[in-house]
Amino acid sequence: QVKSVESGGGSVEAGESLRLSCAASGSVFDDNTMVWLRQVPGKERELVAFVSRTGFPNYAAPWKGRFTISRDNDERMVYLKMDNRKPEDTGIYYCNRIPTIPSWGPGTQVTVSA
């Protein structure tokens, strides 16, 4: 059973901004730290950023200073604003909680061209 649905991906040029959205069920979202991960072909999903239930963000080094994670607890939404994007940001982006659960959403494809 899918418990989160990602959206907002697309194909853009380097430097353009984009905002990803994740709608999560209560069992995934409520009282949990939420995380965005990125997957590229042939590799495992890797952590991009996570946000505590109170809104405190953390970022993996490649995305720190360029991406902004946030959440809306009333709407059970998690967002990832992607600024100054680079071709190496290309991949499928997923959201989940921490610790992750094995039920993954469809992800949203982000493609950045040079």
C-alpha positions as CSV (number, residue, x, y, z in Angstrom):
1,Q,0.0,0.0,0.0
2,V,1.5,3.3,-1.1
3,K,1.6,5.8,1.8
4,S,3.3,8.7,0.1
5,V,2.9,10.3,-3.3
6,E,5.6,12.6,-4.8
7,S,5.0,15.2,-7.5
8,G,6.4,18.3,-9.1
9,G,9.3,16.8,-11.0
10,G,10.2,17.7,-14.6
11,S,12.8,18.6,-17.1
12,V,14.5,22.0,-16.6
13,E,17.8,23.6,-17.5
14,A,20.6,24.1,-15.0
15,G,20.1,27.0,-12.7
16,E,16.3,26.9,-12.8
17,S,14.3,26.3,-9.7
18,L,11.7,23.6,-9.0
19,R,9.7,22.5,-6.0
20,L,8.8,18.9,-5.3
21,S,5.9,17.9,-3.1
22,C,5.1,14.8,-1.2
23,A,1.7,14.0,0.2
24,A,2.0,11.4,3.0
25,S,-0.5,9.4,5.0
26,G,-0.8,10.0,8.7
27,S,0.9,6.8,9.6
28,V,4.0,8.0,7.7
29,F,3.9,11.7,8.4
30,D,2.6,12.2,12.0
31,D,5.3,12.7,14.6
32,N,8.0,11.5,12.3
33,T,11.1,13.1,10.7
34,M,10.5,13.2,6.9
35,V,13.2,12.6,4.3
36,W,13.8,13.2,0.6
37,L,16.0,10.7,-1.2
38,R,17.3,10.6,-4.7
39,Q,17.9,7.5,-6.9
40,V,19.9,7.2,-10.1
41,P,20.0,4.1,-12.3
42,G,22.1,1.3,-10.9
43,K,22.5,2.9,-7.4
44,E,20.7,2.8,-4.1
45,R,18.6,5.6,-2.9
46,E,20.7,8.3,-1.2
47,L,19.6,10.9,1.3
48,V,19.2,14.4,0.1
49,A,17.6,16.2,3.1
50,F,15.4,15.5,6.1
51,V,13.2,17.6,8.3
52,S,12.2,17.0,11.9
53,R,8.6,17.0,13.0
54,T,9.2,20.5,14.4
55,G,10.7,21.7,11.0
56,F,14.4,21.6,11.7
57,P,16.2,20.8,8.4
58,N,19.4,18.8,7.6
59,Y,21.0,18.4,4.2
60,A,23.5,16.1,2.6
61,A,26.6,17.9,1.5
62,P,25.9,17.9,-2.3
63,W,22.6,19.8,-1.8
64,K,23.3,22.0,1.2
65,G,22.9,25.6,0.3
66,R,20.9,24.9,-2.8
67,F,17.9,22.9,-1.7
68,T,15.4,23.7,1.0
69,I,13.2,21.1,2.7
70,S,10.1,22.1,4.6
71,R,6.9,20.6,5.8
72,D,3.3,21.5,6.5
73,N,2.0,19.5,9.4
74,D,-1.6,20.5,9.0
75,E,-1.6,19.2,5.4
76,R,0.8,16.3,5.9
77,M,3.0,17.6,3.1
78,V,6.7,17.7,2.6
79,Y,8.4,20.0,0.1
80,L,11.8,20.2,-1.5
81,K,12.7,23.5,-3.2
82,M,15.5,23.0,-5.6
83,D,17.5,26.1,-6.5
84,N,20.6,26.5,-8.6
85,R,20.1,23.0,-10.0
86,K,22.9,21.1,-11.6
87,P,22.9,18.2,-14.1
88,E,24.1,15.9,-11.4
89,D,20.8,16.5,-9.5
90,T,19.0,14.4,-12.1
91,G,17.3,11.3,-10.7
92,I,14.0,10.1,-9.2
93,Y,13.1,11.7,-5.9
94,Y,11.3,9.9,-3.2
95,C,10.0,10.9,0.2
96,N,9.7,8.7,3.3
97,R,9.9,8.9,7.0
98,I,12.9,8.1,9.2
99,P,13.3,5.2,9.8
100,T,12.1,4.4,6.3
101,I,9.3,2.0,5.6
102,P,9.3,-0.4,2.7
103,S,6.3,1.1,1.1
104,W,7.6,3.6,-1.4
105,G,5.6,6.0,-3.5
106,P,6.1,6.3,-7.3
107,G,8.8,9.0,-7.0
108,T,9.0,12.0,-9.3
109,Q,11.6,12.3,-12.1
110,V,13.8,15.3,-12.1
111,T,16.0,15.9,-15.2
112,V,18.4,18.8,-15.3
113,S,20.1,19.6,-18.5
114,A,23.3,21.6,-18.8
